[in-house]
């Protein structure tokens, strides 16, 4: 596909959309693209005047030119930065969003379908679910992604299929020119299916500044179960806008573990969970250790739409140096969602006088027979505890790591995969040792 370089990002987007109109694809998909693009044109990029983006200024990212729809050079791609010790997993490699089969390893598993998103149009689950969930949100960046996406992966797990080992998706940023990538993923678990997916985000050495707008739609059908990890270990030249939309049916379970470590300069992640049946359970856990001038913003929505459902959310932020962490979590309990049990907690430990946290936990309850709670704590590094440990012969660096590990342990102990838990805890220690 050709590359486009223009004076403004908005003009680039318009030109790119016109080029996409010449690509053969089903008429239904073309109509979805057109509707999404018209909405993006009406609203444009979000600004800080929008309440949902008041702390998230995109101006420095969107006030520049990028290469769009760049061809991917896959020679000498090194994915070792994403390696997780002791993790035995299938592997899927996406370079700037494009599925690279040569670097992926998927042993044959009956009942597991993995395809590049552009080759999945004929799949029944694609036709049923694509753009039917995320596009109903109020996030205009989803509309931009729907209009321009040309890459990503489609994963479907058939009824009663339990995938034998985790699927490790490695997102690689690589180009010697600044680029803007639109990645679209669709993951569907049919009834009684089970899968564990680990997503790692890395940047290859020598890569230019890049902006990645990624949308993932996840459908968890009746009695299906999914464990889902996000591991952000990119370099400072990489910037990410994620939107993850989860739609759950009766008796399903979805667990999300969202980890952002020192590296990527900018991360905005919207995670929306829709519990649209009875006896649904969801858990959202987050660990964000930031450094330098890093900015990490997590916006979550847990929408209880039907009765007898349970959700549990716990995010911890540890900003260092001049970095900023944002947590905005909303729990909705609809009028029909009686007997809901919902918990939300956000804890923050600031390390350094110039680090910043913005937090906004919210509950909106329209039912009267529910059990809901939320809370937030804010504090700086405990110098008295540090002194106590140093007085007992523990070095300052080791003492700091111990204290932060203790703070983070409540969340990391909930990780269902021991290899990933150990990996994240080691990354937290490394992120502190580098200070």
N, C-alpha and C positions, 0 to 999 in steps of 0.2 A: 504494500500500500504506500502511496506517496506521502512525503512529509510536507508540512506546511509551516512556513515561518512568516508571520505578519507583524504589524506594528502593535497591535493590541491583542490580549488574550481573547477578549470577547469576539473580535473580528475573526480570529483564528477558529473559534468554535463555530461561528456561523458558516465559514468556508468549509470546515470539516464536515458539518452536518449535510451540506449540499453534496459533497462527494459521496457520503454514505447513501444518499438517495439513489445512486447509480448501481449499488451492489444488489445482486439478486437475493431476495429473501421472501418468506411468506408475507402476504399482504397484511395479515393480522399483526405481524411484528412491525412492519412499516408504519401501520396506524398507531401502534403503541409509541414508537419513536416520535412520530409527529406530534402527538398529544403531549408527550413529555417535554419536547423542545419548545412548544408554544408556551407551556407553563414556565419553563426556565426563562424564556424571553420576557414574559410578563413580570417576573420577580427579580431576575438577575442574581448576582452573587449576594449572599446574606451579608449584612453589615452589623456593626455593634448597636445600631438603633433597634435591631430585632432582639427582643428579650432573651430568646434562646441562644443568641450569639453575642451577648453584651460583653463577655470577657474574651471572646475569640475573634480576633481581628485578622481577617483574611487579606487585607489590603496588600501587604508585602509579598504575598504569594500570588495574587491575581493581577497585580500591577506589573506584569512582566510578560515576555514572550517565551514560549516553549515550542519544542517539536511535538506534534501530535501524530498519533498513529505511526510511530516509528517502527521500522523493521528491526527485528531482534537479531543481534549477532550472538550465536551460541557457542562459538569456538572458545575453548578453555574456560568455560564457566566453572567456577569453584564454589561449591555450596557448603564447604566445610564449616563456615561460620555458623551454620544452622545445626550442626551436629549436636545431638543430645546423648551423652554417655549412657550406655545400657538401655537405650530405647530401641526395641525391635519393632520396626514399623514399615508399612508400605510407604512409598515416597512419591509425591507429585511435585514437580518443579514448574513454577510459573515465572518467566522472565519478563518483567514489565507487564505482567498480567497474562502473557501468552503461554499456553501449555506446551512444554517442551518434552516430547515423549522420550527423546534420547537420554535425558537425565532423570527420567522417572522410572520407578521400579514397582510394578503392580503385578504380583503373581496372580494367576487366574483364580478368581473366587466366583463361583456360581452365585448369582443374585446381586452382584455389585457391578454397577455401570458407572464408568468414568469417561467423560468425553470433553473435548474443548467446547465451550458454551456455544460457539458458532456452528457446531455440528450436531447440536442436540434438539433442533427445532421440531423434528419428527417424533421425539419421545413423548409419550402420553403425559408423563408427569411435568414435562416442560410446558406443554400446551395448557395444562390445567393450572399451574402455579406461577409461571414466569410473570413478573410485574404485577402480581395480584395482591401482594402483601406490603412490601416496602414502599411502593408507589402511592399507597393510601396515607402515608405519613405526611407531615408538613415540612419535611426536609427537602428543600429545593435542590440540594446537591444530588439527591437520588434521581430527580428528574433529569439533571444533566447527564448522569451516568446512564440512565435508560436511553436517552437520546443518542449518546455517542459510543456506548460500549461496543468493542470489537473483540474483546478477549476475556478469558476467565475459564472456569471449570464447572461442569455439571456432574453431580454425584447423586446416584439414586441407589438406595439399599432396599431390596425387595422384601416383600412380606415374609416374616419369620426368619429372616437372615440375620445372623450375628456375625459381624465381620471379625475374622480371626485375630487380628492385631490392629493397633492404631494406624490411622492414615496421617502421615506427616506431610503437610503442604508447605513447601518452601517458596516464599515470595521473594524474588531476587530483583533488586533495582540495579540496572547496568546500562550505561550509555555515556559516551564522551560529549554528548550534547544535552542541554537542559530539556527535560521532557515532562509531559503531562499525560498520565496514563489513566484510562477508565477500565476498571476490572469489574466484571459481573460474575458472581457465583450463585448457583442454585443447588441446594442440598435437600433431598427429599428422603425421609425415612418412612417406609410404608408400615402397615400394622405389625406390631411385635418385633420390629427390626431394632438392632442395636449397633452403634458405632461410636468410636472415639476418634476425634479429629484434633490434631495439633497443628497450629499454623505459626510458622516462624517468618519473620520479616528481616531480611539482611540487605546490605549494600556492598557491592563489589568495590574493591580499591580502584581509585581513579574515576569513579562515576561522578558526573556533573549533577548540579542541583536538579531535584526532581520532585514533582507533586503527584500524588497518587490518590485518586478518588475511587474508593472500592465499596461496592454494595454486595452484601450476601443475604439471600433469602433462604430461610431454613423452615422446613415443614416437618413437624414431628407428629405422625399420625397415631391413632389409638394404640396404647400400650407400648409404644416405641420409646427408646431411651438413647440419649446422646450426651456424651461428655465432650466439651469443646474448649480448647485452650488457644489463647492469643499470646504470643511471645514476641514482643517488640524489641529487637536488638540491632536495629539499623544504625547507620552513621548519620552525622549531623547534616549532611547534604540532602537527606531524605525527609519528606513531609507527607503526612497521611491524613486523609479525611475518610473515615470508615463509617459505614452504616450497616448494622446487622439487625435484621428483622426476623423474629422467631414466631411462628404460628403453631400452637399446640392443640392437639385434640385429646379426647378423654383418656384418662389413666396414663398419660405420657409423662416423661421426665426429661428435663433439659437442664444441664449444668454448664455454666460459663465461667472460665477462669481467665481473667484479663490482666496481663502483666506487661508493664512498660518500664524498661530499664534505661540507664543513660545512653544517649545516642541520638535518635531522630529529633530534629529541632522542633518539629510541630506535629502534634497528634490530636485530632478531634475524633472521638468515637461515640456514635449514637448506638445504643443497644436497646432495642424495643422487644419486649416479650408480650405476646397476646395469648392469654389463657382462655380459649374460646370453647370450653367444655367443662363438665364436672370432673372432680378427682384428678386435677392436673397439678403438677409440682415443678417448681423452677427454683434454681439457686444461682445467684450471681456473686462472684468473688473477684476482688480487684486488688492488685499490689502495684503501686506506682512509685518508683524510686527515680527521681529526676536530678539533674545536675547542670552546671553551666547556666546557660540562658534558655534551657529547654522549656517547652510549653506542652502540657498534657491535659486535655479536657475530656472527661467522661460524662456523657449525658445518658441516663438510663430511664426507661419507662417499663413498669410492670403493670399490665392492664388486666385486672381481674374482671372478666366479663360474665362468668357463670359461677354458681355456688360450689361450695365444698372444695376449694382450691387452696394451695399453700405456696407461698414464695418466701425466700430468704435471701437477703442482699447484704454484703459486707465489703466495703471498700476501705483501703488504707493508703494514705498518701504520705510520702517522705520526700519533700522537696529540699534540695541542697543548693548552696551558692545563690545565684540570682534566678533560679528556676521557678516556674509557676505550675501549680496543680489545681484543677477545677473538678469539682464533683457536683453534678446536678441530678438528683435522683427523684423520680416521681412514681408514686404508687396510686393507681386508680382502682377504686372498688365500686363497680357499677351497681345500680339499684337492684338488679336481680342476683347479685353475687353474695347472697347470704352465706353465713358459716365460713367466710374467708379468714384465713390465718396468714398475715403478712408482717414481715419484719424487715427493717432497713437500718443499717448502722454505717456511719462514716467517721473514721478516726484519722487524725492528722498529726504528724510530728515534723515540725519545721527544724531544719538543721542549718543554722546560719542566719544572720540578722537580715539578709536581703531576700530570703526565700519567701514565697507567697502562696497562700491557699485561699480559694474562693469555694465555699460549699453551700449547698441549698437543698437539703432533704425535704421532701414534700409528700403529704398525704392528701388525697381527695376522696372522701368516703361518702357514698350515696346510699349505702345499706346500713341497717341498724343492728344486725346480729353478726358482728364480726369481732375479730381479735387482731388489732393492728398496732404497731409501734414503730417509732423511728427515733434516731438520735444522732448526735454529732459531738465530737470532742476535738479540741484544738490545743496543742501545747508545743513547747520547744523542747529541745534535747535536754534531758535531765542531768544537769551538771553534778548534782549531789550523788546520784547513782553512779556516775562516771568516777567521781572522787572515791566512793566506797570501793569500787572494783580496783582502782589503781592502788589504793591503800593496802590491798591484799595481794599485791605483786603482779597484777595483770597490766600489761602495757596499754597505753592509751588507745592505739589502733584496735587492738583485740577487744578492749572494753567497749569501744563504740560499736563494733560489729556485734558483740553479744547483746547489747541493749537494743539495737535495731532488729536483730533476729528475734528477740523476745517480743518486740512490738509487732513484727510481721507474722510470727508463728501462728497466731489465731487463724489467719487466713490460709497460709501455706499448708497447715496441717489438714485442711479440708480437701486438698488436691487428691483426686482418686488415683492418679498415676504416680508411683513412687519415684520413677526416673525423672519425670518432669518436676516434681516437688524438689528433689535434691538439686537439679539443674538450676531452678529459679533461686533457691536459697544461696547457691554458690555465686550466682550472678549478683545478688544483692550484696554479698560480702565483697565481691570484686568492685562493685560500684562505690563502695565506701572506702576500700583500701586505696583507690586511685586518688582520693582527696588529699 
